[in-house]
């Protein structure tokens, strides 16, 4: 009861601060807001700069990708960290360990989709055929996010969904044999490390955190613009790894009530 009272107080204080902060935002569609009218001493609006200068600065045709992974890369990095923290929080709350119990339950033969009812045979076979296609398309979405709709978040969701499909069609044990608990926890952390590592590398070379242009010598490009483009691909790969791992981790723990045994 006391914990609920403290939680309610924390939610009320946090909500009040957020509501107070929103009151300081410019009105929706305000022509004098920085996004529309520009900043003092600047030429043109921020939106106009992104539209007209994005390709020249980054050599990335997709403006959305250049904004998310370059101009506002700090925000995107911490969005990825929020996803990581959410997954770790669910893991800390739900994950249960039993002495001597295996992480993956050994199911009886008649529980598998092959020897079970015929409907599960159809669903299981269809999903097994679909999963490689989904994963291949996910890699395309990650790698081609510079030129078309896509990126690390979308590709990571597709990769995570492919393992969830496998778990739903067969069982959680089948998915965990391919992406075990140790692997998805490691991948979640590696994704964050890739993103922040690029930023720290920029600092080691004498520039600001996530100022990719200085990586020209590292990637051996013909200019800082292409270095920014290559760095954004690295960022997208890091984001995809974290999103994929956390998405599957959340499903595995919620569906099995933290036991990583037979799930819904």
Residue pairs with C-beta under 8 A, 6 or more apart in sequence:
26 32
26 33
26 34
26 35
27 33
30 36
31 37
34 45
34 46
35 45
35 46
35 47
36 45
36 47
37 45
38 44
38 45
38 46
38 48
39 46
44 52
50 63
50 66
50 67
50 71
51 63
54 60
54 63
54 66
54 67
55 61
55 66
56 225
57 66
57 70
57 225
57 228
58 66
58 70
58 225
58 228
58 229
58 232
59 225
59 226
59 228
59 229
60 66
60 70
60 146
60 147
60 228
60 229
60 232
61 146
61 147
62 145
62 146
62 147
62 148
62 149
64 149
64 151
65 145
65 146
65 151
65 232
65 236
66 232
68 76
68 151
69 76
69 151
69 152
69 232
69 235
69 236
70 212
70 228
70 231
70 232
73 199
73 210
73 235
74 209
74 210
76 235
76 239
77 195
77 196
77 199
77 210
77 235
80 191
80 192
80 195
80 238
80 239
80 242
80 243
81 192
83 242
83 243
83 246
84 188
84 189
84 191
84 192
84 242
84 246
86 246
86 250
87 188
87 245
87 246
87 249
87 250
88 188
90 249
90 250
90 253
90 254
91 185
91 249
91 253
93 258
94 253
94 254
94 257
94 258
95 253
95 258
95 260
96 257
96 258
96 259
98 259
103 176
103 180
103 181
103 260
104 172
104 173
104 176
104 177
104 180
104 260
104 261
105 173
105 261
105 262
106 173
107 171
107 173
107 262
109 115
110 116
111 171
111 262
112 170
112 171
113 120
113 121
113 123
113 124
113 169
113 170
113 171
114 121
114 124
120 169
123 169
124 169
124 170
126 169
127 165
127 166
127 168
127 169
127 170
128 166
128 169
128 170
130 165
131 162
131 165
131 166
134 158
134 161
134 162
134 165
135 158
135 159
135 162
137 158
138 155
138 156
138 158
138 159
138 162
138 240
139 155
140 150
141 150
141 151
141 154
141 155
141 158
142 150
142 151
142 152
142 154
142 155
142 156
142 236
142 237
142 240
143 233
144 150
145 151
145 152
145 154
145 155
145 236
146 229
146 232
146 233
151 236
151 239
152 235
152 236
152 237
152 238
152 239
152 240
152 243
153 239
153 240
153 243
155 236
155 240
156 239
156 240
156 241
156 242
156 243
156 244
156 247
157 243
157 244
157 247
159 240
159 243
159 244
160 243
160 244
160 245
160 246
160 247
160 248
160 251
161 247
163 175
163 178
163 179
163 244
163 248
164 175
164 247
164 248
164 251
166 174
166 175
166 178
167 174
167 175
167 251
167 252
167 255
167 263
171 262
171 263
172 252
172 255
172 256
172 260
172 261
172 262
172 263
173 261
173 262
175 248
175 252
176 252
176 260
179 245
179 248
181 249
181 252
181 260
183 245
184 244
184 245
184 246
184 248
184 249
184 252
185 245
185 249
186 245
187 241
187 242
187 244
187 245
188 241
188 242
188 245
188 246
188 249
190 238
190 241
190 242
191 237
191 238
191 239
191 240
191 241
191 242
191 243
191 245
192 238
192 242
193 238
194 234
194 235
194 237
194 238
194 241
195 235
195 238
195 239
198 210
198 212
198 215
198 231
198 234
198 235
198 238
199 209
199 210
200 209
201 215
201 218
202 208
202 209
202 210
202 211
202 212
202 214
202 215
203 209
205 214
205 215
205 217
205 218
206 214
207 213
207 214
212 224
212 227
212 228
212 231
212 232
213 224
213 225
213 227
213 228
214 224
214 227
215 227
215 228
215 230
215 231
216 223
216 224
216 226
216 227
218 227
219 226
219 227
219 230
219 231
221 227
221 230
252 260
252 263
253 260
255 263
255 264
256 262
256 263
256 264
